[in-house]
Amino acid sequence: MMTYCFCNYPKSGTHWVWEIIQMLHTQKAELIEYSKMKCMIESMSKESFDSLPSPRILNTHLEFSMLPKDFLRRKCKIVYTLRNPKDVAVSYYHHHRGLLMYNYDGSWDGYLERFLEGNLDYMSWFDNVRNWHKDIKEHKDYPIHVIHYEDMHKNGIEEIRKLAKFLEKPYNEKLLKGIQDKCQFEMMQKGKCHAKFFWKENTAGIYREGKVGGWKKVFTVAQNEKFDKLFQEKIADLNLDIKFTL
């Protein structure tokens, strides 16, 4: 049975790219009726997993080393997305404040400290990205395709084309343009089920903003300097070409 897996740290374009992968599979620029949560490894029962038809298009926020051993043994294709951590931090803050299950109403200042310390579900962004980088380098024979969130904004059609080639899916320019248009943030915000009963009133839900550089409206000068210092200490040596603005 063929299986693909889409992986990343939370708030790194998960819903966006998962939808694109589904469209490339169906060869139709149409939004999928169900949410990616139905196919999320860490929230699935064995029965749900076994019942999925081939190809299984899964998603997860787990690291490479935590993926099922059989999955790794079979070298199922992995798509990994990377987003600049300042926008990730802001998006994750609204995620935790908005979802009822967290019952969280802390301040941005306090939350940023938690983010920098990795004191969150899925822990440290810095450790997650460093571990993925290490595993990609150490498993060069493993089929892993990396997408930068910011590149999707800058040149979406070209990134979708690269993804189609990696997944070995047929495409033409009409399909690529249709997928790009259908997966614009405003289209997904209107067209996807938000499961609003999971969210506090007067919150944006899962589709909040979807932009690059929104962190500049939130970070203070001192917070930005502290973040940059930790970034240099933790991750700058990897030369990941992370774009904080476009």
VEXKOL-933497 format. One record per residue (C-alpha): residue number from 1; residue in one letter; chain; x, y, z. Coordinates in steps of 0.2 Angstrom, whole numbers. Example, Ala and Ser with C-alpha at 12.3 -4.5 7.8 and 13.67 -1.06 7.14 Angstrom:
2
NODE num residu chaine    px    py    pz
NODE   1      A      A    62   -22    39
NODE   2      S      A    68    -5    36
***
This chain:
246
NODE num residu chaine    px    py    pz
NODE   1      M      A     0     0     0
NODE   2      M      A     7    17    -5
NODE   3      T      A     9    30     9
NODE   4      Y      A    15    48     9
NODE   5      C      A    18    58    25
NODE   6      F      A    18    77    27
NODE   7      C      A    28    83    42
NODE   8      N      A    32    99    51
NODE   9      Y      A    32   109    67
NODE  10      P      A    15   115    71
NODE  11      K      A     9   131    62
NODE  12      S      A    21   129    47
NODE  13      G      A     8   128    33
NODE  14      T      A     1   111    38
NODE  15      H      A   -17   113    32
NODE  16      W      A   -11   123    16
NODE  17      V      A     1   110     9
NODE  18      W      A    -9    95    15
NODE  19      E      A   -23   102     4
NODE  20      I      A   -11   104   -11
NODE  21      I      A    -5    86    -9
NODE  22      Q      A   -23    80    -9
NODE  23      M      A   -27    90   -25
NODE  24      L      A   -11    83   -34
NODE  25      H      A   -17    66   -29
NODE  26      T      A   -35    68   -35
NODE  27      Q      A   -29    79   -50
NODE  28      K      A   -43    91   -46
NODE  29      A      A   -42   109   -40
NODE  30      E      A   -55   106   -27
NODE  31      L      A   -55   107    -8
NODE  32      I      A   -56    91     1
NODE  33      E      A   -72    89    11
NODE  34      Y      A   -64    83    27
NODE  35      S      A   -50    90    38
NODE  36      K      A   -32    84    39
NODE  37      M      A   -35    79    57
NODE  38      K      A   -44    63    50
NODE  39      C      A   -26    58    44
NODE  40      M      A   -15    64    58
NODE  41      I      A    -4    50    64
NODE  42      E      A    -4    55    82
NODE  43      S      A   -23    56    84
NODE  44      M      A   -28    41    74
NODE  45      S      A   -33    24    81
NODE  46      K      A   -26     8    73
NODE  47      E      A   -43     4    66
NODE  48      S      A   -44    21    57
NODE  49      F      A   -26    19    50
NODE  50      D      A   -30     2    43
NODE  51      S      A   -46     8    35
NODE  52      L      A   -38    22    25
NODE  53      P      A   -37    17     6
NODE  54      S      A   -21    18    -4
NODE  55      P      A   -12    29    -6
NODE  56      R      A   -13    35    12
NODE  57      I      A    -9    53    14
NODE  58      L      A    -4    56    32
NODE  59      N      A     2    71    42
NODE  60      T      A    11    73    58
NODE  61      H      A    21    85    69
NODE  62      L      A    32    71    75
NODE  63      E      A    50    71    71
NODE  64      F      A    58    59    59
NODE  65      S      A    65    47    72
NODE  66      M      A    47    45    80
NODE  67      L      A    39    40    64
NODE  68      P      A    33    21    63
NODE  69      K      A    48    10    59
NODE  70      D      A    39     1    45
NODE  71      F      A    35    18    37
NODE  72      L      A    54    21    38
NODE  73      R      A    59     4    32
NODE  74      R      A    48     6    16
NODE  75      K      A    55    23    13
NODE  76      C      A    38    31    11
NODE  77      K      A    39    48     3
NODE  78      I      A    40    63    16
NODE  79      V      A    36    81    12
NODE  80      Y      A    43    93    26
NODE  81      T      A    39   111    27
NODE  82      L      A    49   124    36
NODE  83      R      A    42   142    41
NODE  84      N      A    51   156    50
NODE  85      P      A    50   154    68
NODE  86      K      A    44   171    72
NODE  87      D      A    28   169    62
NODE  88      V      A    27   151    70
NODE  89      A      A    27   158    87
NODE  90      V      A    14   171    84
NODE  91      S      A     3   159    75
NODE  92      Y      A     5   146    89
NODE  93      Y      A     1   159   102
NODE  94      H      A   -16   162    94
NODE  95      H      A   -19   143    92
NODE  96      H      A   -16   140   110
NODE  97      R      A   -27   155   116
NODE  98      G      A   -41   151   104
NODE  99      L      A   -43   132   106
NODE 100      L      A   -55   128   121
NODE 101      M      A   -46   112   125
NODE 102      Y      A   -31   122   131
NODE 103      N      A   -40   134   142
NODE 104      Y      A   -26   146   140
NODE 105      D      A   -27   165   141
NODE 106      G      A    -9   170   145
NODE 107      S      A     0   186   138
NODE 108      W      A    10   186   122
NODE 109      D      A    26   191   133
NODE 110      G      A    23   176   144
NODE 111      Y      A    20   164   129
NODE 112      L      A    35   170   120
NODE 113      E      A    46   164   134
NODE 114      R      A    37   147   134
NODE 115      F      A    41   146   115
NODE 116      L      A    59   150   117
NODE 117      E      A    61   137   131
NODE 118      G      A    52   124   121
NODE 119      N      A    39   122   135
NODE 120      L      A    25   118   123
NODE 121      D      A    17   103   115
NODE 122      Y      A    29    97   102
NODE 123      M      A    42   106   112
NODE 124      S      A    56   117   105
NODE 125      W      A    55   123    87
NODE 126      F      A    74   125    87
NODE 127      D      A    77   107    92
NODE 128      N      A    64   100    80
NODE 129      V      A    71   109    65
NODE 130      R      A    89   105    70
NODE 131      N      A    84    86    72
NODE 132      W      A    75    86    55
NODE 133      H      A    90    94    47
NODE 134      K      A   102    81    55
NODE 135      D      A    91    66    50
NODE 136      I      A    89    73    32
NODE 137      K      A   108    74    30
NODE 138      E      A   110    57    38
NODE 139      H      A    97    48    27
NODE 140      K      A   102    55    10
NODE 141      D      A    94    40     1
NODE 142      Y      A    77    43     9
NODE 143      P      A    64    53    -1
NODE 144      I      A    61    69     8
NODE 145      H      A    56    85    -1
NODE 146      V      A    58   101     9
NODE 147      I      A    47   116     6
NODE 148      H      A    49   134    13
NODE 149      Y      A    33   142    18
NODE 150      E      A    39   158    12
NODE 151      D      A    43   151    -5
NODE 152      M      A    25   145    -7
NODE 153      H      A    20   163    -5
NODE 154      K      A    33   170   -16
NODE 155      N      A    31   158   -31
NODE 156      G      A    17   146   -27
NODE 157      I      A    15   138   -44
NODE 158      E      A    34   133   -45
NODE 159      E      A    34   125   -28
NODE 160      I      A    18   115   -32
NODE 161      R      A    27   110   -48
NODE 162      K      A    42   104   -38
NODE 163      L      A    30    95   -26
NODE 164      A      A    21    86   -41
NODE 165      K      A    37    80   -48
NODE 166      F      A    43    73   -31
NODE 167      L      A    26    64   -28
NODE 168      E      A    27    58   -46
NODE 169      K      A    10    65   -50
NODE 170      P      A     5    71   -68
NODE 171      Y      A     2    90   -70
NODE 172      N      A    -1   103   -82
NODE 173      E      A    -1   122   -81
NODE 174      K      A   -20   123   -79
NODE 175      L      A   -20   111   -64
NODE 176      L      A    -5   120   -56
NODE 177      K      A   -14   137   -58
NODE 178      G      A   -30   130   -52
NODE 179      I      A   -22   122   -36
NODE 180      Q      A   -14   138   -32
NODE 181      D      A   -30   148   -34
NODE 182      K      A   -40   136   -24
NODE 183      C      A   -27   135   -10
NODE 184      Q      A   -26   154    -7
NODE 185      F      A   -29   158    11
NODE 186      E      A   -46   167     8
NODE 187      M      A   -52   153    -2
NODE 188      M      A   -48   140    11
NODE 189      Q      A   -55   151    25
NODE 190      K      A   -71   151    16
NODE 191      G      A   -72   134     9
NODE 192      K      A   -65   123    23
NODE 193      C      A   -75   117    38
NODE 194      H      A   -68   126    54
NODE 195      A      A   -76   115    67
NODE 196      K      A   -80   131    77
NODE 197      F      A   -86   122    92
NODE 198      F      A   -68   118    96
NODE 199      W      A   -64   137    97
NODE 200      K      A   -68   151   109
NODE 201      E      A   -80   164   103
NODE 202      N      A   -73   178    93
NODE 203      T      A   -57   169    87
NODE 204      A      A   -52   166    69
NODE 205      G      A   -51   148    71
NODE 206      I      A   -38   137    62
NODE 207      Y      A   -37   150    47
NODE 208      R      A   -31   166    55
NODE 209      E      A   -20   176    44
NODE 210      G      A    -8   165    33
NODE 211      K      A     4   179    29
NODE 212      V      A    23   181    30
NODE 213      G      A    30   194    42
NODE 214      G      A    15   196    53
NODE 215      W      A    27   194    68
NODE 216      K      A    33   212    65
NODE 217      K      A    16   219    72
NODE 218      V      A    18   209    88
NODE 219      F      A    36   208    93
NODE 220      T      A    44   222   103
NODE 221      V      A    61   228   100
NODE 222      A      A    68   219   115
NODE 223      Q      A    59   203   111
NODE 224      N      A    65   203    93
NODE 225      E      A    83   205   100
NODE 226      K      A    81   191   112
NODE 227      F      A    74   180    99
NODE 228      D      A    88   184    86
NODE 229      K      A   101   180    99
NODE 230      L      A    94   163   103
NODE 231      F      A    92   160    84
NODE 232      Q      A   110   163    81
NODE 233      E      A   115   152    96
NODE 234      K      A   103   137    91
NODE 235      I      A   101   137    73
NODE 236      A      A   111   149    62
NODE 237      D      A   125   137    59
NODE 238      L      A   113   126    48
NODE 239      N      A   112   140    35
NODE 240      L      A    93   135    32
NODE 241      D      A    90   151    22
NODE 242      I      A    75   155    33
NODE 243      K      A    66   171    27
NODE 244      F      A    58   182    40
NODE 245      T      A    50   194    27
NODE 246      L      A    47   194     9
***
